[in-house]
Amino acid sequence: MIRQVIVVEGKSDIARVSHAVEADMIATEGFGIRRETLEQIRLAYEKRGIIILTDPDGPGERIRQRLTRLFPKALHAFVPKSEASTENDVGIEDASPESIRKALSCLRVQYQEDSEEFSMGDIFAAGLTGRPDSSEKRARVGALLGIGYGNGKQFLKRLNHFGITRSEWEKALEACQKEPTC
């Protein structure tokens, strides 16, 4: 059983995550989180810690950002969009139990102070921006690092906010180069 409480967006997400791991969960039911739900999340955060596991899409990212502002020491888990998509939908409810377990095995905490370990030059030199296939490469490297997908600026912010080391960066780039899709 996972000690922390997992915060997801909806009841379908709870059902899917329950197939992957044994854990207590709270659903935000979207961006307009009710006061009672925020109080539940706050109590879980203070007593056991929380893991934020939102959908890999725009609304999921906005919910993640809001929760991070309210609960700055929350842990973050990211399921890559490619592993949480069907023809018509993107969400945790569409992820496989394996993808959910993998995301929960690579938890990150977002540091409130930016490091300056990485620059836009690093992103460009690695081919993660400025090329036709940069978006796909960022998605793959983000999945390998456990920080999710973002455009070039968001990706740089995540590298520096989630405390990624040069060693982790180099290993992820190397692993990505070995893949035929990278």
KOLDOFI-777984 format. One record per residue (C-alpha): residue in three letters; chain; x, y, z. Coordinates in steps of 0.001 Angstrom, whole numbers, always signed. Layout:
["ALA","A",[X,Y,Z]]
...
This chain:
["MET","A",[+0,+0,+0]]
["ILE","A",[+1242,+3445,-897]]
["ARG","A",[+1575,+5615,+2219]]
["GLN","A",[+719,+8923,+547]]
["VAL","A",[-2744,+9812,-725]]
["ILE","A",[-2955,+10045,-4508]]
["VAL","A",[-4834,+13083,-5846]]
["VAL","A",[-6466,+12496,-9235]]
["GLU","A",[-9064,+14372,-11264]]
["GLY","A",[-12100,+12082,-11248]]
["LYS","A",[-13815,+8882,-10197]]
["SER","A",[-12771,+7116,-13415]]
["ASP","A",[-9157,+7880,-12526]]
["ILE","A",[-9664,+6382,-9059]]
["ALA","A",[-11072,+3214,-10630]]
["ARG","A",[-8107,+2909,-13019]]
["VAL","A",[-5425,+3633,-10399]]
["SER","A",[-7082,+1058,-8114]]
["HIS","A",[-6288,-1570,-10764]]
["ALA","A",[-2613,-609,-10560]]
["VAL","A",[-1859,-23,-6884]]
["GLU","A",[-3378,-146,-3455]]
["ALA","A",[-3719,+3421,-2208]]
["ASP","A",[-6110,+5960,-789]]
["MET","A",[-7210,+8557,-3319]]
["ILE","A",[-9031,+11858,-3552]]
["ALA","A",[-10653,+13168,-6742]]
["THR","A",[-10614,+16913,-7411]]
["GLU","A",[-13586,+16610,-9799]]
["GLY","A",[-12006,+19181,-12105]]
["PHE","A",[-10391,+22597,-11661]]
["GLY","A",[-13192,+24095,-9559]]
["ILE","A",[-12203,+22072,-6509]]
["ARG","A",[-14809,+22292,-3744]]
["ARG","A",[-13777,+23679,-371]]
["GLU","A",[-14501,+20343,+1319]]
["THR","A",[-12268,+18516,-1164]]
["LEU","A",[-9443,+21018,-645]]
["GLU","A",[-9759,+20450,+3101]]
["GLN","A",[-9504,+16660,+2572]]
["ILE","A",[-6409,+17167,+429]]
["ARG","A",[-4898,+19534,+3030]]
["LEU","A",[-5409,+16993,+5828]]
["ALA","A",[-3890,+14216,+3709]]
["TYR","A",[-953,+16483,+2800]]
["GLU","A",[-251,+17285,+6451]]
["LYS","A",[-719,+13762,+7829]]
["ARG","A",[+539,+11432,+5080]]
["GLY","A",[+1706,+13469,+2109]]
["ILE","A",[+100,+13558,-1303]]
["ILE","A",[+1017,+12469,-4808]]
["ILE","A",[-430,+14578,-7614]]
["LEU","A",[-1349,+12394,-10608]]
["THR","A",[-3346,+14454,-13101]]
["ASP","A",[-4158,+13905,-16758]]
["PRO","A",[-1373,+14704,-19255]]
["ASP","A",[-3355,+17510,-20898]]
["GLY","A",[-3961,+21242,-20460]]
["PRO","A",[-6684,+21031,-17790]]
["GLY","A",[-4685,+18399,-15882]]
["GLU","A",[-1627,+20648,-15932]]
["ARG","A",[-3658,+23609,-14609]]
["ILE","A",[-4994,+21466,-11756]]
["ARG","A",[-1425,+20289,-11005]]
["GLN","A",[-182,+23897,-10913]]
["ARG","A",[-2984,+24981,-8597]]
["LEU","A",[-2391,+22082,-6218]]
["THR","A",[+1361,+22721,-6280]]
["ARG","A",[+824,+26334,-5227]]
["LEU","A",[-1363,+25164,-2329]]
["PHE","A",[+769,+22138,-1390]]
["PRO","A",[+4366,+22942,-2382]]
["LYS","A",[+5943,+19771,-969]]
["ALA","A",[+3574,+17430,-2786]]
["LEU","A",[+5072,+14602,-4788]]
["HIS","A",[+4386,+14468,-8533]]
["ALA","A",[+3830,+11499,-10814]]
["PHE","A",[+3490,+11843,-14590]]
["VAL","A",[+2001,+9336,-17007]]
["PRO","A",[+3177,+10214,-20534]]
["LYS","A",[+432,+11308,-22911]]
["SER","A",[+1385,+8485,-25279]]
["GLU","A",[+565,+5995,-22507]]
["ALA","A",[-2692,+7662,-21426]]
["SER","A",[-4470,+8161,-24736]]
["THR","A",[-7189,+6525,-26750]]
["GLU","A",[-8559,+7694,-30098]]
["ASN","A",[-11005,+10065,-28383]]
["ASP","A",[-9570,+10810,-24961]]
["VAL","A",[-6488,+11565,-22912]]
["GLY","A",[-6441,+10806,-19222]]
["ILE","A",[-5293,+8668,-16354]]
["GLU","A",[-8445,+6584,-16835]]
["ASP","A",[-6994,+5557,-20224]]
["ALA","A",[-3560,+4536,-18885]]
["SER","A",[-2572,+936,-18329]]
["PRO","A",[-1920,-284,-14783]]
["GLU","A",[+1729,-773,-15807]]
["SER","A",[+2028,+2879,-16924]]
["ILE","A",[+489,+4056,-13662]]
["ARG","A",[+2835,+1894,-11587]]
["LYS","A",[+5802,+3163,-13609]]
["ALA","A",[+4756,+6800,-13010]]
["LEU","A",[+4322,+6159,-9280]]
["SER","A",[+7771,+4575,-9094]]
["CYS","A",[+9379,+7791,-10362]]
["LEU","A",[+8075,+10452,-7990]]
["ARG","A",[+9419,+13995,-8061]]
["VAL","A",[+9096,+16937,-5710]]
["GLN","A",[+8964,+20390,-7239]]
["TYR","A",[+11518,+22720,-5719]]
["GLN","A",[+10224,+26228,-5183]]
["GLU","A",[+13523,+27833,-6107]]
["ASP","A",[+14765,+27437,-9639]]
["SER","A",[+18152,+25898,-10098]]
["GLU","A",[+20105,+27094,-13076]]
["GLU","A",[+21537,+23695,-13955]]
["PHE","A",[+19997,+23743,-17425]]
["SER","A",[+19536,+26443,-20034]]
["MET","A",[+17639,+26753,-23287]]
["GLY","A",[+20997,+26039,-24960]]
["ASP","A",[+20981,+22544,-23418]]
["ILE","A",[+17484,+21902,-24721]]
["PHE","A",[+18412,+23134,-28198]]
["ALA","A",[+21707,+21194,-28325]]
["ALA","A",[+19857,+17997,-27408]]
["GLY","A",[+17404,+18513,-30273]]
["LEU","A",[+14472,+19031,-27918]]
["THR","A",[+13547,+22328,-29558]]
["GLY","A",[+13988,+23851,-32973]]
["ARG","A",[+13540,+20647,-34993]]
["PRO","A",[+10501,+18975,-36562]]
["ASP","A",[+10719,+15998,-34183]]
["SER","A",[+11529,+18038,-31050]]
["SER","A",[+8073,+17649,-29526]]
["GLU","A",[+8251,+13851,-29674]]
["LYS","A",[+11785,+13858,-28266]]
["ARG","A",[+10749,+16117,-25356]]
["ALA","A",[+7846,+13800,-24623]]
["ARG","A",[+10136,+10750,-24549]]
["VAL","A",[+12905,+12392,-22497]]
["GLY","A",[+10273,+13811,-20114]]
["ALA","A",[+8859,+10312,-19668]]
["LEU","A",[+12324,+8868,-19029]]
["LEU","A",[+13042,+11573,-16431]]
["GLY","A",[+9591,+11288,-14838]]
["ILE","A",[+8755,+14975,-15362]]
["GLY","A",[+6121,+14709,-18063]]
["TYR","A",[+5713,+16668,-21278]]
["GLY","A",[+6025,+20401,-21806]]
["ASN","A",[+6843,+22844,-24567]]
["GLY","A",[+10465,+24056,-24635]]
["LYS","A",[+10054,+26688,-21904]]
["GLN","A",[+7926,+24440,-19683]]
["PHE","A",[+10369,+21584,-20142]]
["LEU","A",[+13296,+23780,-19093]]
["LYS","A",[+11349,+24936,-16049]]
["ARG","A",[+10607,+21334,-15081]]
["LEU","A",[+14239,+20305,-15475]]
["ASN","A",[+15280,+23047,-13086]]
["HIS","A",[+12283,+22853,-10706]]
["PHE","A",[+12332,+19089,-10243]]
["GLY","A",[+16051,+18983,-9480]]
["ILE","A",[+17139,+16872,-12444]]
["THR","A",[+20879,+16270,-12338]]
["ARG","A",[+23298,+16384,-15268]]
["SER","A",[+23837,+12652,-14845]]
["GLU","A",[+20085,+11914,-15060]]
["TRP","A",[+19840,+14208,-18093]]
["GLU","A",[+22684,+12500,-19917]]
["LYS","A",[+21335,+9012,-19159]]
["ALA","A",[+17879,+9980,-20439]]
["LEU","A",[+19315,+11475,-23632]]
["GLU","A",[+21443,+8383,-24165]]
["ALA","A",[+18468,+6069,-23617]]
["CYS","A",[+16386,+8179,-25975]]
["GLN","A",[+19046,+7967,-28705]]
["LYS","A",[+18963,+4170,-28503]]
["GLU","A",[+15244,+4091,-29245]]
["PRO","A",[+14164,+4020,-32882]]
["THR","A",[+11480,+6662,-32278]]
["CYS","A",[+13838,+9143,-30632]]
